[in-house]
Amino acid sequence: MYNLKENIAALTPWSRDASTSTASLVTTDKAPPPICLSNNNQKEFPEESKNQEENLRPPLVFGLSHCFGIILGSVVSSNIFFSVGGVQALSGGLGPALLVWFCSGTINFIGAQCYAELSAAMGEIGGEFVFIHRTLNPMPAFMQIWMSLLLGTTMVSVALALLSSEYVMRVAFSEYGHEVSDTTLRLIAALQISAVFSLHCISTAWVARFQVILTILKFLCIAVIVAAAIRIICIGEATDLLFELQQMRAVGAMDVFTAFSITTPIFLGWEKLSFVAGEAKNLSRDIPLSMSVSTVISPLVAIIIHLSFAAVLTEHEMNSPNSPIIVLFAHRAMGPLVPVALLLVIVQALSSLNTGIIAGTRTLYAGARVSFAPEFWAMLHVRRLTFVPATVTLMIISLLMLPFKKIHKLLFILGGLSWFPPLLVGAAVIAHRWKFPEVHRPFKVPTAFPFIFVTFCLFQTIVSFIQLPLAIVACLILLLPAFPLFLFLVKLRRPRTLFKAVGKATRFLQRLLLVAHDLKER
């Protein structure tokens, strides 16, 4: 019988010294070699020569509080503040809607357990990329890099920065009736993107602290919202929650499936923690414990938020197209504390942006270490030990995407792809146990968990494509270029002129950004 408490208590320390020996992506003889911190390269970075005996690897900075911050800051995403009314309408009432939240949280708990097992067993930086590459097939692993460059980190970062910018303007000018231009919003979004990405270049420790601060602010804002709803109940101006809980109406099966399609992604975010498994201070304890506890807390938080909104607003008001739910709630229940509700959206968007960058940079880093990407992305700043090359690359792509005006619509169309990596990770748990039965697993989930999770992810993907057939075409357009790129750049290593140019550019950028990799690591 599965006992979560006993499973966590039985965890033992796990070594993470093993690293993958890989060949450089630049394979031609004429290409200049990359700069490494070795005895032959003290002239390149003389100020670093005294540290040359140390491994140039990311430091172990993520403790238990940081792990909780990454998950709790990401789960229960900003979408809950806009979709509560839709979930209740599709579910057939308040009671069924709360049941949908609970079931979605349960599925995410199962998925988080699967990620925790692989994270504790492998203990490497890279998360989903490492899981898929080690246990399944190189092609879907390469897809992770491709999707991170075009969708998972860059496009999502732009959407989150725009959302945050909109609510910054609401806080600043809503009381004065000022109209804010689209150009202004995008300039503010560009400043936010540049600031958060720059923080990732400066210090990983400060990134972790920033995430904890955002998480604390998030839960303080949620507490204020709940207190405002309780005040409305106490003064007798609330809706009849008991009556609403007893009301149920008939809905179709597809409506219920759609409700699940809305609620389950809201709880995603726990998977971001797997990307920093190689940077956790106490891997075998911190990641399984924080994933388990956080995915139990998150559905409770979602249910409390839904009840708070339902106590103040009717279902018709929650489905109003004129204004977001959280704005209506704030003006109805919070009085002078309206900016607190708007601040919650800003904090949640920045938190998701921060964790998305954490995942994206580690994906590029892990991919470059196995020659699936330019070796430049596998390098760290020689003093700060941050993922400067990967971070700068993702920041530039995000800023280039910022002028496009249909980012949100494109993300909605491509939403079906969000369940594809978790599906592969669920399959990776099964494959890993079959291929490597002798590997020590500090944390192990019941055999049924990965099968349940794979089935659910497959079902969600199919339902998403059925509801929006156009998504199939959009996904094909996005993913098809990855196949020839994988064939020529990874398998065939052609064209050689490109690799030679990449080698020269790598050497120049290393001098410019002061980055390198350790010869012993390569």
Legacy VTK file of the C-alpha trace (Angstrom):
# vtk DataFile Version 3.0
C-alpha trace
ASCII
DATASET POLYDATA
POINTS 522 float
0.000 0.000 0.000
1.362 3.426 -0.950
2.205 5.588 2.024
3.444 9.056 1.075
4.719 9.843 4.568
6.756 6.648 4.803
8.011 7.079 1.235
9.406 10.531 1.968
10.804 9.503 5.346
12.737 6.662 3.726
14.641 8.937 1.362
18.416 8.757 1.568
21.077 11.111 0.166
21.838 10.549 -3.479
25.062 11.318 -5.249
24.961 13.644 -8.231
28.588 13.430 -9.263
27.891 11.497 -12.449
28.012 13.622 -15.565
27.593 12.927 -19.201
30.740 13.000 -21.304
29.833 14.584 -24.594
31.496 15.655 -27.784
31.565 19.216 -28.919
28.994 20.366 -31.421
31.836 21.984 -33.352
33.505 18.950 -34.870
35.580 20.282 -37.757
39.342 20.404 -37.413
39.509 24.012 -38.632
37.051 25.320 -36.089
38.722 27.086 -33.158
38.360 25.155 -29.924
36.234 26.623 -27.172
37.920 28.223 -24.187
38.093 25.983 -21.112
39.380 26.556 -17.615
42.440 24.350 -17.857
46.184 24.796 -17.459
46.492 25.683 -21.138
44.035 28.543 -20.900
45.193 30.597 -17.911
46.080 33.397 -20.301
42.475 33.646 -21.461
41.130 34.326 -17.971
44.109 35.072 -15.706
41.881 36.324 -12.908
40.296 32.862 -12.791
43.494 30.790 -12.839
43.500 30.363 -9.061
40.131 28.583 -9.313
41.027 26.346 -12.227
41.119 23.195 -10.100
37.476 23.649 -9.179
34.741 22.332 -11.411
32.973 25.046 -13.360
29.506 23.769 -12.616
26.293 25.359 -11.315
26.362 25.744 -7.520
23.911 23.961 -5.224
21.730 26.933 -4.259
18.179 25.568 -4.144
17.148 24.625 -0.621
13.772 23.429 0.610
12.291 26.938 0.828
13.408 27.701 -2.731
11.888 24.445 -3.984
8.575 25.332 -2.356
8.856 28.822 -3.833
9.300 27.498 -7.381
6.231 25.258 -7.151
3.844 27.329 -5.041
4.774 30.438 -7.004
3.901 28.733 -10.299
0.894 26.516 -9.526
-2.577 28.081 -9.357
-1.556 30.306 -12.255
-3.015 33.639 -13.359
-5.661 31.881 -15.452
-7.669 31.061 -12.340
-8.455 34.751 -11.886
-10.179 34.816 -15.273
-11.615 31.311 -15.708
-13.544 30.566 -12.491
-16.867 31.514 -14.063
-16.258 29.364 -17.126
-15.332 26.349 -15.011
-18.516 26.699 -12.946
-20.705 27.099 -16.035
-19.171 24.103 -17.816
-19.294 21.899 -14.707
-22.996 22.479 -14.041
-22.792 24.402 -10.768
-20.614 25.446 -7.875
-20.434 22.001 -6.258
-19.401 20.150 -9.444
-16.886 22.922 -10.187
-15.182 22.389 -6.823
-15.084 18.652 -7.570
-13.411 19.385 -10.914
-10.748 21.472 -9.116
-10.127 18.633 -6.687
-9.842 15.980 -9.412
-7.513 18.173 -11.479
-5.339 18.669 -8.426
-5.238 14.912 -7.852
-4.032 14.291 -11.412
-1.323 16.904 -10.980
-0.279 15.283 -7.695
0.196 11.978 -9.526
2.200 13.683 -12.266
4.395 15.489 -9.749
5.172 12.172 -8.049
6.392 10.774 -11.395
8.651 13.796 -11.950
9.955 13.521 -8.386
10.987 9.891 -8.906
13.028 10.654 -12.026
14.515 13.826 -10.523
15.708 11.965 -7.426
17.013 9.014 -9.463
18.956 11.036 -12.072
19.814 14.182 -10.138
20.783 16.203 -13.206
20.056 19.642 -14.573
17.607 19.637 -17.481
14.340 18.171 -16.259
12.135 16.894 -19.051
14.932 16.962 -21.620
17.158 14.703 -19.500
14.296 12.322 -18.666
13.288 11.865 -22.299
16.828 11.732 -23.690
18.040 9.139 -21.188
15.072 6.785 -21.387
13.200 7.242 -24.671
14.435 8.629 -27.980
16.759 11.484 -28.992
14.229 13.012 -31.389
11.543 13.969 -28.828
14.348 15.174 -26.556
15.530 17.501 -29.329
11.919 18.666 -29.643
12.158 19.946 -26.075
14.945 22.316 -27.093
13.035 23.435 -30.166
9.830 24.057 -28.199
11.713 25.923 -25.482
13.224 28.271 -28.076
9.947 28.998 -29.866
7.177 28.343 -27.353
7.782 27.081 -23.837
10.009 29.895 -22.591
10.059 32.680 -25.161
6.449 33.013 -26.312
5.091 32.315 -22.836
7.468 34.915 -21.369
6.109 37.520 -23.766
2.501 36.669 -22.889
3.196 36.830 -19.145
5.079 40.122 -19.440
2.200 41.654 -21.416
-0.307 40.461 -18.814
1.791 41.923 -16.021
2.188 45.203 -17.916
-1.559 45.522 -18.394
-2.183 45.223 -14.662
0.690 47.555 -13.823
-1.141 50.146 -15.906
-4.433 49.282 -14.210
-2.858 49.937 -10.824
-1.235 53.164 -11.993
-3.973 54.747 -14.089
-7.305 52.952 -13.594
-8.543 55.560 -11.137
-7.741 58.386 -13.518
-9.370 57.020 -16.647
-6.197 57.150 -18.707
-6.019 55.077 -21.860
-2.708 53.283 -22.227
-1.394 52.660 -25.735
-0.327 49.242 -26.924
3.182 50.579 -27.536
3.461 51.631 -23.894
2.374 48.197 -22.716
4.969 46.506 -24.892
7.727 48.843 -23.718
6.882 48.022 -20.096
6.812 44.320 -21.003
10.252 44.673 -22.621
11.601 46.262 -19.429
10.200 43.409 -17.331
11.617 40.746 -19.641
15.030 42.432 -19.674
15.060 42.861 -15.888
14.118 39.280 -15.020
16.426 37.739 -17.613
19.259 39.994 -16.414
18.752 38.775 -12.864
19.329 35.235 -14.145
22.656 36.385 -15.587
23.753 38.010 -12.328
23.071 35.395 -9.653
21.254 32.084 -9.393
21.018 32.568 -5.625
19.177 35.844 -6.115
16.867 34.199 -8.642
15.947 31.660 -5.962
15.408 34.396 -3.346
13.359 36.465 -5.813
11.092 33.474 -6.370
10.557 33.023 -2.620
9.712 36.725 -2.248
7.179 36.548 -5.095
5.592 33.448 -3.560
5.213 35.135 -0.168
3.665 38.211 -1.811
1.307 35.962 -3.766
-0.050 34.235 -0.685
-0.341 37.530 1.220
-2.491 38.910 -1.625
-4.599 35.736 -1.658
-5.085 36.097 2.111
-6.352 39.676 1.616
-8.806 38.474 -1.065
-10.122 35.693 1.175
-10.445 38.134 4.089
-12.439 40.506 1.862
-14.814 37.675 0.933
-15.214 36.711 4.607
-16.059 40.341 5.419
-18.768 40.361 2.754
-20.204 37.153 4.247
-20.144 38.569 7.779
-22.033 41.756 6.850
-24.701 39.713 5.050
-24.063 40.914 1.498
-22.758 37.604 0.132
-24.529 35.224 -2.212
-26.164 32.125 -0.741
-23.242 29.702 -0.975
-25.150 26.804 0.601
-27.918 27.193 -1.963
-25.383 27.437 -4.800
-23.624 24.283 -3.612
-26.881 22.344 -3.800
-27.735 23.516 -7.306
-26.788 21.237 -10.193
-27.816 21.287 -13.825
-27.291 18.784 -16.600
-24.235 19.354 -18.796
-22.707 17.372 -21.622
-19.645 15.158 -21.296
-17.657 17.442 -23.584
-18.441 20.404 -21.306
-16.977 18.524 -18.346
-13.904 17.576 -20.396
-13.510 21.233 -21.363
-13.678 22.208 -17.684
-10.866 19.751 -16.972
-8.905 21.205 -19.897
-9.165 24.610 -18.220
-8.368 23.572 -14.647
-5.542 21.052 -15.056
-3.066 23.468 -16.750
-3.687 25.960 -13.944
-1.967 23.540 -11.549
1.048 23.013 -13.809
4.308 24.566 -12.660
5.594 21.821 -10.381
7.469 20.358 -13.359
9.764 23.427 -13.336
11.429 22.125 -10.185
12.761 19.046 -12.003
14.989 21.301 -14.123
17.089 22.293 -11.095
17.536 18.780 -9.671
21.292 19.095 -10.173
21.319 22.346 -8.185
19.302 21.186 -5.161
21.124 21.155 -1.828
19.384 18.007 -0.622
18.004 16.383 -3.742
16.555 13.215 -2.255
14.568 15.178 0.333
13.789 18.629 -1.064
12.335 17.834 -4.481
10.018 14.913 -3.544
8.864 16.651 -0.359
8.166 20.033 -1.963
6.419 18.459 -4.973
4.238 16.265 -2.772
3.198 18.942 -0.285
2.752 21.724 -2.866
0.500 19.661 -5.132
-1.687 18.871 -2.105
-1.906 22.551 -1.152
-2.597 23.898 -4.661
-6.116 22.432 -5.183
-7.104 23.650 -1.715
-5.952 27.163 -2.663
-7.909 26.997 -5.931
-11.073 25.870 -4.124
-10.735 28.680 -1.570
-10.270 31.269 -4.339
-13.312 29.945 -6.216
-15.465 30.048 -3.065
-14.281 33.595 -2.356
-15.327 34.752 -5.815
-18.616 32.824 -5.629
-19.451 34.457 -2.265
-19.299 37.924 -3.822
-20.271 37.440 -7.481
-23.112 35.551 -9.122
-22.347 33.004 -11.842
-23.661 35.439 -14.446
-21.268 38.146 -13.195
-18.338 35.715 -13.161
-19.000 34.994 -16.853
-19.277 38.659 -17.782
-17.256 39.459 -20.910
-16.970 43.125 -19.930
-14.381 42.812 -17.172
-12.106 40.138 -15.667
-13.494 38.319 -12.618
-10.774 39.523 -10.288
-11.410 43.161 -11.239
-15.162 42.821 -10.593
-14.450 41.089 -7.281
-11.968 43.755 -6.210
-14.304 46.658 -6.905
-17.218 44.860 -5.227
-15.493 43.602 -2.078
-12.115 45.245 -1.477
-12.756 48.985 -1.514
-9.445 50.857 -1.125
-7.537 47.564 -1.358
-8.368 47.101 -5.043
-4.662 47.452 -6.023
-3.876 44.389 -3.884
-6.003 42.192 -6.163
-4.342 43.661 -9.234
-0.932 43.211 -7.610
-1.728 39.503 -7.244
-1.994 39.146 -11.029
1.299 41.000 -11.495
3.104 38.890 -8.909
1.748 35.636 -10.345
2.770 36.610 -13.880
6.298 37.542 -12.775
6.584 34.336 -10.753
5.600 32.204 -13.743
7.979 34.217 -15.940
10.838 33.604 -13.510
10.269 29.839 -13.257
9.827 29.591 -17.025
13.275 31.098 -17.508
14.683 28.648 -14.969
13.303 25.761 -17.034
14.288 27.188 -20.420
17.908 27.955 -19.574
18.444 24.517 -18.050
16.919 22.854 -21.111
19.394 24.575 -23.430
22.261 23.830 -21.041
21.407 20.116 -20.844
20.889 19.879 -24.603
24.242 21.470 -25.361
26.021 19.078 -22.994
24.984 16.136 -25.179
25.718 17.962 -28.469
22.055 18.576 -29.302
22.673 22.326 -29.387
25.609 24.745 -29.767
28.237 24.128 -27.109
28.027 27.814 -26.248
24.779 27.137 -24.354
26.550 24.641 -22.078
28.861 27.333 -20.739
28.678 29.324 -17.521
29.969 32.708 -16.474
33.404 32.037 -15.012
32.804 34.157 -11.908
29.065 34.131 -11.338
28.481 30.526 -12.485
25.212 31.548 -14.160
23.748 30.313 -17.446
24.591 33.527 -19.290
24.711 32.158 -22.881
21.373 30.324 -22.632
19.765 33.244 -20.801
20.896 35.860 -23.311
19.715 33.702 -26.213
16.225 33.269 -24.770
15.995 36.958 -23.850
16.840 38.067 -27.389
14.262 35.705 -28.919
11.614 36.872 -26.424
12.248 40.542 -27.213
12.070 39.821 -30.951
8.658 38.169 -30.424
7.303 41.089 -28.419
6.027 43.190 -31.391
3.752 40.381 -32.629
0.167 41.159 -31.629
-1.407 37.685 -31.659
0.808 35.951 -29.097
-2.099 35.062 -26.794
-4.179 33.637 -29.629
-1.267 31.534 -30.864
-0.629 30.187 -27.368
-4.304 29.233 -27.111
-4.131 27.367 -30.414
-0.946 25.547 -29.396
-2.297 24.678 -25.943
-2.623 20.993 -26.861
1.179 20.727 -27.019
1.518 21.564 -23.318
0.590 17.998 -22.352
2.998 16.312 -24.744
6.178 16.635 -22.609
4.406 15.392 -19.418
3.056 12.464 -21.430
6.593 11.527 -22.490
7.882 11.919 -18.933
5.182 9.561 -17.674
6.318 7.066 -20.286
9.937 7.736 -19.253
9.183 6.589 -15.701
7.986 3.244 -17.061
10.927 2.943 -19.476
13.483 3.921 -16.848
12.332 1.176 -14.479
12.462 -1.371 -17.289
15.840 -0.339 -18.745
17.638 0.471 -15.493
16.172 -1.748 -12.756
19.427 -1.663 -10.787
19.448 2.142 -10.377
18.903 3.316 -6.813
15.668 5.302 -6.513
15.489 7.353 -3.319
11.839 8.098 -4.098
9.603 5.595 -5.862
5.926 5.901 -6.758
3.350 3.126 -7.183
3.489 1.399 -10.571
-0.015 2.593 -11.432
0.882 6.293 -11.166
2.802 6.693 -14.464
0.156 4.689 -16.347
-2.630 6.891 -14.969
-0.701 10.031 -15.799
0.164 8.931 -19.339
-3.470 8.032 -20.015
-4.692 11.386 -18.753
-2.104 13.388 -20.749
-2.953 11.470 -23.915
-6.651 12.054 -23.311
-6.112 15.784 -22.725
-4.068 16.104 -25.911
-6.697 14.334 -28.007
-9.555 16.375 -26.524
-7.645 19.621 -27.183
-7.182 18.750 -30.839
-10.820 17.641 -31.200
-12.048 20.934 -29.764
-9.715 22.956 -31.970
-8.754 21.120 -35.197
-6.798 24.159 -36.348
-4.326 23.352 -33.562
-3.188 20.249 -35.474
-2.078 22.369 -38.428
-0.417 24.948 -36.159
1.469 22.258 -34.243
2.683 20.641 -37.442
3.934 23.981 -38.746
5.777 24.542 -35.470
7.274 21.064 -35.085
8.066 19.927 -38.639
11.204 22.099 -39.044
12.728 20.323 -36.054
13.021 17.028 -37.965
15.422 18.180 -40.715
17.347 20.255 -38.167
17.841 17.187 -36.002
18.911 15.085 -38.991
21.487 17.522 -40.385
22.775 19.282 -37.257
22.768 16.417 -34.751
22.998 13.187 -36.725
24.947 14.149 -39.872
26.813 17.175 -38.470
26.348 19.108 -41.711
27.052 21.587 -43.206
30.646 21.857 -42.015
30.864 25.524 -42.957
28.096 26.242 -40.447
29.916 24.366 -37.699
33.107 26.250 -38.500
31.258 29.574 -38.265
29.637 28.514 -34.986
33.056 27.632 -33.586
34.470 31.076 -34.436
31.381 32.805 -33.046
31.617 30.725 -29.871
35.193 31.804 -29.225
34.317 35.464 -29.798
31.261 35.302 -27.529
33.235 33.553 -24.814
35.656 36.479 -24.677
32.792 38.972 -24.820
30.628 37.395 -22.102
33.439 35.818 -20.042
31.972 32.309 -20.186
33.567 28.876 -20.411
33.086 25.234 -19.556
35.381 23.128 -17.408
37.628 20.744 -19.358
37.038 18.056 -16.746
33.288 18.318 -17.272
33.593 17.848 -21.022
LINES 1 523
522 0 1 2 3 4 5 6 7 8 9 10 11 12 13 14 15 16 17 18 19 20 21 22 23 24 25 26 27 28 29 30 31 32 33 34 35 36 37 38 39 40 41 42 43 44 45 46 47 48 49 50 51 52 53 54 55 56 57 58 59 60 61 62 63 64 65 66 67 68 69 70 71 72 73 74 75 76 77 78 79 80 81 82 83 84 85 86 87 88 89 90 91 92 93 94 95 96 97 98 99 100 101 102 103 104 105 106 107 108 109 110 111 112 113 114 115 116 117 118 119 120 121 122 123 124 125 126 127 128 129 130 131 132 133 134 135 136 137 138 139 140 141 142 143 144 145 146 147 148 149 150 151 152 153 154 155 156 157 158 159 160 161 162 163 164 165 166 167 168 169 170 171 172 173 174 175 176 177 178 179 180 181 182 183 184 185 186 187 188 189 190 191 192 193 194 195 196 197 198 199 200 201 202 203 204 205 206 207 208 209 210 211 212 213 214 215 216 217 218 219 220 221 222 223 224 225 226 227 228 229 230 231 232 233 234 235 236 237 238 239 240 241 242 243 244 245 246 247 248 249 250 251 252 253 254 255 256 257 258 259 260 261 262 263 264 265 266 267 268 269 270 271 272 273 274 275 276 277 278 279 280 281 282 283 284 285 286 287 288 289 290 291 292 293 294 295 296 297 298 299 300 301 302 303 304 305 306 307 308 309 310 311 312 313 314 315 316 317 318 319 320 321 322 323 324 325 326 327 328 329 330 331 332 333 334 335 336 337 338 339 340 341 342 343 344 345 346 347 348 349 350 351 352 353 354 355 356 357 358 359 360 361 362 363 364 365 366 367 368 369 370 371 372 373 374 375 376 377 378 379 380 381 382 383 384 385 386 387 388 389 390 391 392 393 394 395 396 397 398 399 400 401 402 403 404 405 406 407 408 409 410 411 412 413 414 415 416 417 418 419 420 421 422 423 424 425 426 427 428 429 430 431 432 433 434 435 436 437 438 439 440 441 442 443 444 445 446 447 448 449 450 451 452 453 454 455 456 457 458 459 460 461 462 463 464 465 466 467 468 469 470 471 472 473 474 475 476 477 478 479 480 481 482 483 484 485 486 487 488 489 490 491 492 493 494 495 496 497 498 499 500 501 502 503 504 505 506 507 508 509 510 511 512 513 514 515 516 517 518 519 520 521
